[in-house]
Amino acid sequence: RVRESSREFERIRESLRELERVRESSSVFESVRESSREFERARESSRESSRESEREFEKFERIRENSRELESSREFERVRESSREFQRVRESSRGLSVGIPLAAMTLGKG
C-alpha cells in the first residue's frame, strides 16, 4: 500500500512537472505573440510614415507645379505689357508722322 501511494505520488509529481512545462511553453508563446503584435504595430507605423512622406512629396510637387504656372503667367504678363508698350509707342509715332506734316501745312498757310 505504501508502494502504491509512492507510485501515485510520483505520478502526481510528474503531472506537476508536465503542467510546469506547459505553463513555460504557454508563457514563451504569449511572449512571441506580444512580440509579433509589436512588430505589426511598428510595421503599420512605418507604412503610415511612408504614406505621410508620399503625401508631403505630392504637396511639394503641386507647389512646384503651381510655382511654374505662376512664373509662366508672370512671364505672359510681362510679354503682354511689352506688347502694350510697343502698341503705345507705335500709336504715338503714327500720331507724330501724321501730326508733323499737318502742323507744317497749318503753319504754311498762316
BELUR-V780826 format. One line per field, one symbol per residue. ss: DSSP state (H for helix, E for strand, L for the rest). psi: psi as a letter, one per 20 degrees, with the letter a starting at -180 (. if undefined). burial: # if it has 9 or more other ideal C-beta (glycine too) atoms within 8 Angstrom, else .. Layout:
# BELUR-V780826
ss: ???
psi: ???
burial: ???
This chain:
# BELUR-V780826
ss: LHHHHHHHHHHHHHHHHHHHHHHHHHHHHHHHHHHHHHHHHHHHHHHHHHHHHHHHHHHHHHHHHHHHHHHHHHHHHHHHHHHHHHHHHHHHHHHHHHHHHHHHHHHHHL
psi: gggggggggggggggggggggggggggggggggghgggggggggggggggggggggggggggggghgggggghgggggggggggggggggghhggghhhghghghghhh.
burial: ..............................................................................................................
